[in-house]
């Protein structure tokens, strides 16, 4: 197990593409939803591991705008899982000092789920130990499109001068406007692509693509990945003298 790292060395914000739930279940001859349930249980363990690794912000990719293309049975099962997870974990998140936020387009989500999301955000709004952001019905391109629409509305209404728009303007309209950009993005399951996740925010993030399927992604593996990040030389386009 990797040793705890100094807070100044490790990533402050880690984002995770939690991939491999379906394959994990299929390898065991079980329905794909079994893997999603196992993956949901893994989330709590990683959240609990964040403070010892100096991780203040954790953002997880739970359901993408493209996941609606999956079978109706799987999508329905996932929505039920999300509702049950929120109900089950609310008390634990509150007691553990975790602040929960949701990003993504809520329009397509059912009213009961949205109500539970709103309630959990309000319940944990005073917490500050770990900031857990759940990307639900989220897509990076969709987020930028929605942000651009809001920006255009402000320009049309005279609230924003188009001459003053620069690369610092759009982030104020993104779902993540209250969060720092991720320092480290992890994708599990051996796939090496970003899958439309935090496209704007991860412009200078470090990436780790690992073979471990998400339900097998333990706190020990998390600590090892975080420790590897601490050895990287981040220059943000500059060259050291």
Secondary structure, DSSP 8 states (H G I E B T S, - for coil): ------TTTS-SEEEEE---HHHHHHTTT--HHHHHHHHHHHHHHHHHHTGGGT--EEEEEEEETTGGGS-HHHHHHHHHHHHHHHHHHHHHHHHTTEEEEEES--TTS-HHHHHHHHHHHHHTTT--SEEEEEEEEE-HHHHHHHHHHHHHHHHHTTSS-GGG--TTTGGGGSTTTTS---SEEEE-TT----TTSSTTTTTT-EEEE-SS-GGG--HHHHHHHHHHHTT----TT----
